[in-house]
Amino acid sequence: MRTYFEFERLKTGYRQEFIAGLTTFFTLSYIIVVNPAILEAAGMPRGASMTATIATSIFGTLLMGLYAKRPFAVAPYMGENAFIAYTVVKTLGYSWQTALGAILVSGVLFTLITVTGLRKWLAEAIPLNLKYSFSAGIGLFLAFLGLNDMGLIALGIPDAPVKLANLSAIPALCAMGGLMLTGVLLVRRVTGALFIGMVATTILMLTLGLVKLPSAVFSFPPSIGPLFMQVDIAGAMTWGFIGVITSVLIMDFVDTMGTLIGLSARAGLLDNEGNLPEIEKPMLVDALSTCAAALFGTTTAGVFIESAAGMEQGGKTGFTALVVAAFFTLALFFSPILTIVPPQAYGPVLVLVGMFMIESTGKLDFTDYTELLPSFLTIVMMLFTFNIGVGITMGFISWVLIKTLSGRSSEISSGMIALAVLSVTFYLFYPYH
């Protein structure tokens, strides 16, 4: 095992990798509660969704450790889950079964274009500024959802669609306390700050009688039956659903490539040319994890940025990923504790994850308007249409258009033209009523 993971060459060991895996798990463990909470808005049972979330995380992270041999954790993506729940199901009116069908179709396409090299080609065609804007827009979208869950903002009236909520309400005060506590823990670089803040807020609300204790601490996992293999492939293959599949494809392109390169750079895994050796392996893991996610009953899965926490603790090999997978397996049997977490506890997590994601705005090129305008449109259209897919596709289309109209068509790659054409289908089949 030591030779398999090249401990000597990478100057690491079991203890260091174990601590790294434990750190990564506690840093991203909020996904176990937050993902089912978001998908519940789409009508997906929370208990089954939690089991599906954990099963997907175990599958993807194990595969990452054993096949790709990288210290990356895999779990259902934040952002994509909100897109499915709030855009595809609640706004567009599709069933969650059809949405899962689209994710499975996307996963199969991911796999095909990964093994053929097409996915790498398309991903490399996306301009850096658009990648940064996607991250920022999704981050602000999640922050909006988090503020609503915390009880700090609420739906308003037609002339003012968002308003300040009742900040004197005890649950809202608990949520604000949790946000401040988690923020302080982050400032002090406490490992697992997001998880600790969520647990502390839950305990506070339990003490105040706002949340009820579970009937048991240990139990077998909730049945995955209500979600397992509930994919409506036929419904996902209709013309009207092309825009959804396109959006899922595009979001996974951006998330995976940005996360892989960013984490690898931080961990010193890039080669002299700034590339990740054998990048096709973690990309294939990502594609297969998305297929598994749809079959288990959850949304697109891939490499989590929180893997950086464990890598900062010295995680360099796939053994780190195996440790994370082991802790996800243990989490299966403590679901009664996890299911009592209220929105006021995981709302601050969404806000802070949004904060992490808007860091990319500092990398935008504010001097070149042909880059800045499409990036800005991407961010604001995500927020003001309450539709992540609109923002992403608008970014591709506007980037190609403004480059062409500004006489800079030579900067447009064939890959970007392909992505822009795919994005146009989103609007051709969008249900405007």
KOLLUMBA-337641 format. One record per residue (C-alpha): residue in three letters; y negated, x, z. Coordinates in steps of 0.1 Angstrom, whole numbers, m for minus. Layout:
+------+-------+-------+-------+
: code :    c2 :    c1 :    c3 :
+------+-------+-------+-------+
:  ALA :     Y :     X :     Z :
...
+------+-------+-------+-------+
end
This chain:
+------+-------+-------+-------+
: code :    c2 :    c1 :    c3 :
+------+-------+-------+-------+
:  MET :     0 :     0 :     0 :
:  ARG :   m24 :    28 :     8 :
:  THR :   m18 :    44 :   m26 :
:  TYR :   m20 :    10 :   m43 :
:  PHE :   m55 :     5 :   m31 :
:  GLU :   m66 :    42 :   m36 :
:  PHE :   m78 :    46 :     0 :
:  GLU :   m79 :    84 :    m1 :
:  ARG :  m100 :    85 :   m34 :
:  LEU :  m125 :    59 :   m21 :
:  LYS :  m126 :    74 :    14 :
:  THR :  m116 :    42 :    32 :
:  GLY :   m88 :    30 :    54 :
:  TYR :   m71 :    m1 :    68 :
:  ARG :   m94 :    m4 :    98 :
:  GLN :  m125 :    m1 :    77 :
:  GLU :  m112 :   m26 :    52 :
:  PHE :  m101 :   m50 :    78 :
:  ILE :  m135 :   m51 :    95 :
:  ALA :  m151 :   m55 :    60 :
:  GLY :  m128 :   m85 :    53 :
:  LEU :  m135 :  m101 :    86 :
:  THR :  m173 :   m97 :    81 :
:  THR :  m171 :  m112 :    46 :
:  PHE :  m151 :  m142 :    59 :
:  PHE :  m175 :  m150 :    87 :
:  THR :  m204 :  m146 :    64 :
:  LEU :  m192 :  m171 :    38 :
:  SER :  m171 :  m193 :    60 :
:  TYR :  m198 :  m219 :    59 :
:  ILE :  m184 :  m229 :    24 :
:  ILE :  m155 :  m245 :    42 :
:  VAL :  m178 :  m271 :    56 :
:  VAL :  m207 :  m272 :    32 :
:  ASN :  m188 :  m275 :    m1 :
:  PRO :  m169 :  m307 :    11 :
:  ALA :  m201 :  m321 :    25 :
:  ILE :  m218 :  m318 :    m9 :
:  LEU :  m189 :  m331 :   m28 :
:  GLU :  m186 :  m361 :    m5 :
:  ALA :  m218 :  m373 :   m22 :
:  ALA :  m197 :  m377 :   m53 :
:  GLY :  m171 :  m398 :   m35 :
:  MET :  m146 :  m371 :   m29 :
:  PRO :  m128 :  m374 :     5 :
:  ARG :  m141 :  m347 :    29 :
:  GLY :  m108 :  m338 :    45 :
:  ALA :   m90 :  m334 :    12 :
:  SER :  m120 :  m316 :    m2 :
:  MET :  m119 :  m291 :    27 :
:  THR :   m82 :  m283 :    20 :
:  ALA :   m90 :  m280 :   m17 :
:  THR :  m119 :  m256 :    m9 :
:  ILE :   m97 :  m234 :    13 :
:  ALA :   m67 :  m235 :   m12 :
:  THR :   m90 :  m224 :   m40 :
:  SER :  m105 :  m196 :   m19 :
:  ILE :   m71 :  m183 :    m9 :
:  PHE :   m58 :  m184 :   m45 :
:  GLY :   m88 :  m167 :   m60 :
:  THR :   m93 :  m141 :   m33 :
:  LEU :   m56 :  m131 :   m32 :
:  LEU :   m57 :  m127 :   m70 :
:  MET :   m88 :  m106 :   m67 :
:  GLY :   m72 :   m83 :   m42 :
:  LEU :   m38 :   m79 :   m58 :
:  TYR :   m47 :   m79 :   m95 :
:  ALA :   m83 :   m68 :   m98 :
:  LYS :   m82 :   m47 :   m66 :
:  ARG :  m118 :   m54 :   m58 :
:  PRO :  m134 :   m62 :   m24 :
:  PHE :  m148 :   m95 :   m37 :
:  ALA :  m142 :  m129 :   m21 :
:  VAL :  m137 :  m159 :   m44 :
:  ALA :  m147 :  m195 :   m34 :
:  PRO :  m162 :  m226 :   m50 :
:  TYR :  m197 :  m218 :   m61 :
:  MET :  m228 :  m232 :   m45 :
:  GLY :  m250 :  m247 :   m71 :
:  GLU :  m222 :  m258 :   m93 :
:  ASN :  m210 :  m281 :   m66 :
:  ALA :  m244 :  m297 :   m64 :
:  PHE :  m245 :  m300 :  m102 :
:  ILE :  m213 :  m320 :  m102 :
:  ALA :  m221 :  m341 :   m72 :
:  TYR :  m258 :  m349 :   m77 :
:  THR :  m262 :  m346 :  m115 :
:  VAL :  m228 :  m354 :  m132 :
:  VAL :  m217 :  m381 :  m107 :
:  LYS :  m247 :  m396 :   m90 :
:  THR :  m273 :  m392 :  m118 :
:  LEU :  m252 :  m395 :  m150 :
:  GLY :  m227 :  m419 :  m135 :
:  TYR :  m195 :  m402 :  m144 :
:  SER :  m165 :  m403 :  m120 :
:  TRP :  m155 :  m372 :  m101 :
:  GLN :  m122 :  m372 :  m118 :
:  THR :  m139 :  m368 :  m151 :
:  ALA :  m160 :  m340 :  m136 :
:  LEU :  m129 :  m322 :  m125 :
:  GLY :  m115 :  m327 :  m160 :
:  ALA :  m146 :  m309 :  m174 :
:  ILE :  m141 :  m281 :  m149 :
:  LEU :  m105 :  m276 :  m160 :
:  VAL :  m115 :  m276 :  m196 :
:  SER :  m142 :  m251 :  m188 :
:  GLY :  m117 :  m230 :  m169 :
:  VAL :   m93 :  m229 :  m199 :
:  LEU :  m122 :  m220 :  m221 :
:  PHE :  m133 :  m193 :  m196 :
:  THR :   m98 :  m178 :  m198 :
:  LEU :   m96 :  m179 :  m236 :
:  ILE :  m130 :  m163 :  m241 :
:  THR :  m123 :  m138 :  m214 :
:  VAL :   m91 :  m124 :  m228 :
:  THR :  m107 :  m123 :  m263 :
:  GLY :  m138 :  m105 :  m251 :
:  LEU :  m161 :  m133 :  m262 :
:  ARG :  m172 :  m141 :  m227 :
:  LYS :  m183 :  m105 :  m221 :
:  TRP :  m203 :  m106 :  m254 :
:  LEU :  m220 :  m139 :  m245 :
:  ALA :  m228 :  m128 :  m210 :
:  GLU :  m244 :   m96 :  m222 :
:  ALA :  m265 :  m116 :  m246 :
:  ILE :  m283 :  m135 :  m218 :
:  PRO :  m318 :  m119 :  m211 :
:  LEU :  m322 :  m105 :  m176 :
:  ASN :  m353 :  m126 :  m169 :
:  LEU :  m333 :  m158 :  m176 :
:  LYS :  m305 :  m147 :  m153 :
:  TYR :  m331 :  m141 :  m125 :
:  SER :  m346 :  m176 :  m131 :
:  PHE :  m312 :  m193 :  m130 :
:  SER :  m306 :  m178 :   m96 :
:  ALA :  m340 :  m187 :   m83 :
:  GLY :  m339 :  m223 :   m96 :
:  ILE :  m305 :  m230 :   m81 :
:  GLY :  m316 :  m215 :   m49 :
:  LEU :  m346 :  m238 :   m46 :
:  PHE :  m324 :  m267 :   m56 :
:  LEU :  m301 :  m259 :   m27 :
:  ALA :  m330 :  m254 :    m3 :
:  PHE :  m343 :  m289 :   m12 :
:  LEU :  m309 :  m304 :    m4 :
:  GLY :  m308 :  m284 :    28 :
:  LEU :  m342 :  m297 :    40 :
:  ASN :  m331 :  m332 :    33 :
:  ASP :  m299 :  m327 :    53 :
:  MET :  m319 :  m313 :    81 :
:  GLY :  m341 :  m344 :    82 :
:  LEU :  m373 :  m325 :    75 :
:  ILE :  m380 :  m342 :    42 :
:  ALA :  m371 :  m376 :    29 :
:  LEU :  m373 :  m397 :    m3 :
:  GLY :  m408 :  m412 :    m5 :
:  ILE :  m424 :  m438 :   m28 :
:  PRO :  m427 :  m438 :   m66 :
:  ASP :  m461 :  m421 :   m65 :
:  ALA :  m449 :  m395 :   m40 :
:  PRO :  m412 :  m390 :   m45 :
:  VAL :  m408 :  m366 :   m15 :
:  LYS :  m424 :  m370 :    19 :
:  LEU :  m423 :  m355 :    54 :
:  ALA :  m395 :  m370 :    75 :
:  ASN :  m397 :  m379 :   112 :
:  LEU :  m398 :  m344 :   128 :
:  SER :  m398 :  m359 :   163 :
:  ALA :  m362 :  m371 :   158 :
:  ILE :  m338 :  m352 :   180 :
:  PRO :  m314 :  m343 :   152 :
:  ALA :  m342 :  m329 :   131 :
:  LEU :  m354 :  m308 :   161 :
:  CYS :  m319 :  m295 :   165 :
:  ALA :  m318 :  m285 :   128 :
:  MET :  m351 :  m267 :   131 :
:  GLY :  m339 :  m249 :   161 :
:  GLY :  m307 :  m239 :   142 :
:  LEU :  m328 :  m226 :   113 :
:  MET :  m350 :  m205 :   135 :
:  LEU :  m320 :  m191 :   154 :
:  THR :  m302 :  m182 :   122 :
:  GLY :  m334 :  m166 :   109 :
:  VAL :  m337 :  m144 :   140 :
:  LEU :  m300 :  m134 :   137 :
:  LEU :  m306 :  m124 :   100 :
:  VAL :  m337 :  m104 :   110 :
:  ARG :  m315 :   m86 :   136 :
:  ARG :  m288 :   m81 :   110 :
:  VAL :  m262 :   m99 :   131 :
:  THR :  m229 :  m101 :   113 :
:  GLY :  m220 :  m137 :   104 :
:  ALA :  m255 :  m150 :   112 :
:  LEU :  m251 :  m181 :    90 :
:  PHE :  m218 :  m190 :   106 :
:  ILE :  m231 :  m184 :   141 :
:  GLY :  m262 :  m205 :   135 :
:  MET :  m241 :  m234 :   122 :
:  VAL :  m218 :  m232 :   152 :
:  ALA :  m247 :  m230 :   177 :
:  THR :  m264 :  m260 :   162 :
:  THR :  m231 :  m280 :   163 :
:  ILE :  m225 :  m271 :   199 :
:  LEU :  m261 :  m281 :   208 :
:  MET :  m256 :  m315 :   191 :
:  LEU :  m223 :  m319 :   209 :
:  THR :  m240 :  m312 :   242 :
:  LEU :  m266 :  m338 :   235 :
:  GLY :  m240 :  m364 :   225 :
:  LEU :  m251 :  m365 :   189 :
:  VAL :  m217 :  m354 :   177 :
:  LYS :  m183 :  m364 :   190 :
:  LEU :  m156 :  m339 :   199 :
:  PRO :  m124 :  m339 :   178 :
:  SER :   m92 :  m354 :   191 :
:  ALA :   m75 :  m320 :   186 :
:  VAL :   m84 :  m284 :   179 :
:  PHE :   m53 :  m274 :   159 :
:  SER :   m37 :  m295 :   133 :
:  PHE :   m20 :  m293 :   100 :
:  PRO :   m44 :  m293 :    70 :
:  PRO :   m57 :  m327 :    58 :
:  SER :   m36 :  m339 :    28 :
:  ILE :   m49 :  m326 :    m5 :
:  GLY :   m32 :  m355 :   m22 :
:  PRO :   m63 :  m377 :   m29 :
:  LEU :   m77 :  m348 :   m50 :
:  PHE :   m48 :  m328 :   m62 :
:  MET :   m42 :  m330 :  m100 :
:  GLN :   m67 :  m358 :  m103 :
:  VAL :   m83 :  m345 :  m135 :
:  ASP :   m95 :  m369 :  m162 :
:  ILE :   m92 :  m346 :  m192 :
:  ALA :   m94 :  m374 :  m217 :
:  GLY :  m127 :  m385 :  m203 :
:  ALA :  m140 :  m350 :  m202 :
:  MET :  m132 :  m345 :  m239 :
:  THR :  m157 :  m372 :  m251 :
:  TRP :  m188 :  m363 :  m271 :
:  GLY :  m210 :  m374 :  m243 :
:  PHE :  m195 :  m349 :  m220 :
:  ILE :  m202 :  m318 :  m241 :
:  GLY :  m235 :  m312 :  m223 :
:  VAL :  m217 :  m311 :  m190 :
:  ILE :  m190 :  m287 :  m201 :
:  THR :  m217 :  m265 :  m217 :
:  SER :  m237 :  m265 :  m185 :
:  VAL :  m206 :  m256 :  m164 :
:  LEU :  m198 :  m228 :  m188 :
:  ILE :  m234 :  m214 :  m187 :
:  MET :  m237 :  m215 :  m149 :
:  ASP :  m204 :  m197 :  m145 :
:  PHE :  m215 :  m170 :  m170 :
:  VAL :  m246 :  m164 :  m150 :
:  ASP :  m232 :  m165 :  m115 :
:  THR :  m202 :  m143 :  m123 :
:  MET :  m219 :  m116 :  m143 :
:  GLY :  m249 :  m114 :  m120 :
:  THR :  m228 :  m113 :   m89 :
:  LEU :  m203 :   m88 :  m102 :
:  ILE :  m229 :   m63 :  m114 :
:  GLY :  m251 :   m68 :   m83 :
:  LEU :  m223 :   m63 :   m58 :
:  SER :  m208 :   m34 :   m77 :
:  ALA :  m241 :   m16 :   m79 :
:  ARG :  m246 :   m20 :   m41 :
:  ALA :  m211 :    m7 :   m34 :
:  GLY :  m213 :    22 :   m59 :
:  LEU :  m185 :     9 :   m81 :
:  LEU :  m205 :    12 :  m114 :
:  ASP :  m198 :    41 :  m138 :
:  ASN :  m224 :    65 :  m151 :
:  GLU :  m234 :    40 :  m178 :
:  GLY :  m241 :    12 :  m153 :
:  ASN :  m209 :    m7 :  m162 :
:  LEU :  m181 :   m19 :  m139 :
:  PRO :  m148 :    m3 :  m150 :
:  GLU :  m122 :   m29 :  m160 :
:  ILE :  m147 :   m57 :  m156 :
:  GLU :  m124 :   m80 :  m175 :
:  LYS :  m100 :   m81 :  m145 :
:  PRO :  m124 :   m98 :  m120 :
:  MET :  m137 :  m119 :  m149 :
:  LEU :  m102 :  m131 :  m156 :
:  VAL :   m97 :  m138 :  m119 :
:  ASP :  m129 :  m159 :  m120 :
:  ALA :  m116 :  m179 :  m150 :
:  LEU :   m82 :  m186 :  m135 :
:  SER :   m98 :  m195 :  m101 :
:  THR :  m118 :  m222 :  m119 :
:  CYS :   m87 :  m236 :  m135 :
:  ALA :   m70 :  m237 :  m100 :
:  ALA :  m101 :  m252 :   m84 :
:  ALA :  m100 :  m282 :  m108 :
:  LEU :   m63 :  m288 :  m102 :
:  PHE :   m67 :  m285 :   m64 :
:  GLY :   m97 :  m309 :   m65 :
:  THR :  m129 :  m289 :   m62 :
:  THR :  m156 :  m273 :   m84 :
:  THR :  m160 :  m241 :  m103 :
:  ALA :  m150 :  m210 :   m83 :
:  GLY :  m160 :  m174 :   m86 :
:  VAL :  m171 :  m142 :   m68 :
:  PHE :  m194 :  m149 :   m38 :
:  ILE :  m225 :  m129 :   m33 :
:  GLU :  m217 :  m129 :     5 :
:  SER :  m190 :  m103 :    m3 :
:  ALA :  m219 :   m79 :     0 :
:  ALA :  m218 :   m83 :    38 :
:  GLY :  m183 :   m69 :    40 :
:  MET :  m190 :   m42 :    14 :
:  GLU :  m219 :   m30 :    36 :
:  GLN :  m193 :   m27 :    64 :
:  GLY :  m173 :    m3 :    41 :
:  GLY :  m151 :   m26 :    20 :
:  LYS :  m142 :    m8 :   m12 :
:  THR :  m108 :   m20 :   m23 :
:  GLY :   m87 :   m51 :   m28 :
:  PHE :   m74 :   m49 :     7 :
:  THR :  m107 :   m63 :    19 :
:  ALA :  m101 :   m93 :    m3 :
:  LEU :   m66 :   m97 :    12 :
:  VAL :   m80 :   m98 :    47 :
:  VAL :  m105 :  m125 :    36 :
:  ALA :   m76 :  m146 :    21 :
:  ALA :   m57 :  m143 :    53 :
:  PHE :   m85 :  m157 :    74 :
:  PHE :   m90 :  m185 :    49 :
:  THR :   m53 :  m193 :    55 :
:  LEU :   m58 :  m195 :    92 :
:  ALA :   m88 :  m218 :    87 :
:  LEU :   m64 :  m243 :    71 :
:  PHE :   m51 :  m251 :   106 :
:  PHE :   m84 :  m256 :   124 :
:  SER :   m99 :  m283 :   103 :
:  PRO :  m106 :  m307 :   132 :
:  ILE :  m131 :  m283 :   145 :
:  LEU :  m147 :  m277 :   111 :
:  THR :  m150 :  m314 :   102 :
:  ILE :  m173 :  m322 :   131 :
:  VAL :  m201 :  m300 :   118 :
:  PRO :  m231 :  m324 :   111 :
:  PRO :  m256 :  m321 :    82 :
:  GLN :  m282 :  m308 :   106 :
:  ALA :  m260 :  m278 :   112 :
:  TYR :  m252 :  m268 :    76 :
:  GLY :  m286 :  m279 :    62 :
:  PRO :  m302 :  m247 :    75 :
:  VAL :  m274 :  m227 :    57 :
:  LEU :  m284 :  m243 :    24 :
:  VAL :  m320 :  m235 :    30 :
:  LEU :  m313 :  m198 :    38 :
:  VAL :  m289 :  m194 :     9 :
:  GLY :  m317 :  m207 :   m12 :
:  MET :  m340 :  m181 :     3 :
:  PHE :  m315 :  m154 :    m6 :
:  MET :  m313 :  m166 :   m42 :
:  ILE :  m351 :  m167 :   m48 :
:  GLU :  m352 :  m129 :   m42 :
:  SER :  m346 :  m126 :   m80 :
:  THR :  m381 :  m140 :   m87 :
:  GLY :  m395 :  m105 :   m78 :
:  LYS :  m376 :   m91 :  m108 :
:  LEU :  m392 :  m114 :  m133 :
:  ASP :  m415 :   m99 :  m159 :
:  PHE :  m448 :  m115 :  m153 :
:  THR :  m466 :   m95 :  m180 :
:  ASP :  m446 :  m109 :  m210 :
:  TYR :  m452 :  m146 :  m215 :
:  THR :  m423 :  m149 :  m239 :
:  GLU :  m401 :  m140 :  m210 :
:  LEU :  m420 :  m157 :  m182 :
:  LEU :  m425 :  m192 :  m198 :
:  PRO :  m388 :  m198 :  m204 :
:  SER :  m380 :  m185 :  m169 :
:  PHE :  m407 :  m207 :  m153 :
:  LEU :  m395 :  m238 :  m173 :
:  THR :  m359 :  m231 :  m161 :
:  ILE :  m369 :  m231 :  m125 :
:  VAL :  m393 :  m261 :  m125 :
:  MET :  m371 :  m283 :  m147 :
:  MET :  m342 :  m278 :  m123 :
:  LEU :  m363 :  m290 :   m94 :
:  PHE :  m384 :  m317 :  m110 :
:  THR :  m356 :  m334 :  m130 :
:  PHE :  m331 :  m329 :  m101 :
:  ASN :  m308 :  m316 :  m127 :
:  ILE :  m295 :  m280 :  m127 :
:  GLY :  m281 :  m283 :  m162 :
:  VAL :  m315 :  m293 :  m177 :
:  GLY :  m331 :  m262 :  m163 :
:  ILE :  m304 :  m238 :  m176 :
:  THR :  m303 :  m253 :  m211 :
:  MET :  m341 :  m256 :  m213 :
:  GLY :  m343 :  m219 :  m205 :
:  PHE :  m320 :  m209 :  m234 :
:  ILE :  m337 :  m232 :  m259 :
:  SER :  m373 :  m223 :  m249 :
:  TRP :  m365 :  m186 :  m249 :
:  VAL :  m352 :  m186 :  m285 :
:  LEU :  m381 :  m209 :  m296 :
:  ILE :  m409 :  m189 :  m281 :
:  LYS :  m395 :  m156 :  m293 :
:  THR :  m393 :  m171 :  m329 :
:  LEU :  m427 :  m187 :  m329 :
:  SER :  m443 :  m155 :  m314 :
:  GLY :  m430 :  m135 :  m343 :
:  ARG :  m405 :  m116 :  m322 :
:  SER :  m373 :  m131 :  m336 :
:  SER :  m359 :   m95 :  m339 :
:  GLU :  m354 :   m97 :  m302 :
:  ILE :  m330 :  m127 :  m305 :
:  SER :  m293 :  m117 :  m305 :
:  SER :  m266 :  m137 :  m322 :
:  GLY :  m252 :  m145 :  m287 :
:  MET :  m284 :  m161 :  m276 :
:  ILE :  m286 :  m182 :  m308 :
:  ALA :  m250 :  m194 :  m300 :
:  LEU :  m260 :  m203 :  m265 :
:  ALA :  m292 :  m221 :  m276 :
:  VAL :  m272 :  m241 :  m301 :
:  LEU :  m247 :  m251 :  m275 :
:  SER :  m276 :  m260 :  m252 :
:  VAL :  m290 :  m284 :  m278 :
:  THR :  m259 :  m305 :  m275 :
:  PHE :  m268 :  m311 :  m239 :
:  TYR :  m298 :  m331 :  m251 :
:  LEU :  m282 :  m347 :  m281 :
:  PHE :  m257 :  m364 :  m259 :
:  TYR :  m277 :  m368 :  m227 :
:  PRO :  m278 :  m404 :  m214 :
:  TYR :  m315 :  m410 :  m212 :
:  HIS :  m313 :  m446 :  m200 :
+------+-------+-------+-------+
end
